[in-house]
Amino acid sequence: MTLTRNMIKSLGSHGEPPIDRKLEARLLQQFGNEPCPYEYTEQDLHEQVRKFIMHYHQDKIELQEPF
């Protein structure tokens, strides 16, 4: 199973943090193809994407904080 643009759009409507174009591109790059020779299950894909989004927004917040 791979991630599609429609799946990304549905994530934005489930109370997840917002998904901008840069994040969408990174998600498709990371999860748009199967990790050969393995295959994502729906549950694994959802969890990996959730963690990726969480880390993306966490890193974005940390970069905005002054030292």
C-alpha positions, 0 to 999 in steps of 0.5 A, a space after each residue: 500500500 502506498 500513500 496518495 494525494 487523496 489519502 493526504 487530503 483526507 488526513 487534513 480533515 481528521 484533526 491532524 496538523 495542517 499539511 502544506 505543499 512542502 510536507 505533502 511533497 515530502 510525504 509522497 517522496 517518502 511513502 509514495 512507493 513501496 519500500 522494496 522488497 517490503 510492503 506497507 500495511 494500511 495500519 503501518 502506513 498510517 502510523 508512519 505518516 502520523 509520526 512523520 507529520 508530527 516530527 515535521 511540525 515539531 522541527 518547524 516549531 523548534 526552528 522558529 524559537 529564538 536561542 
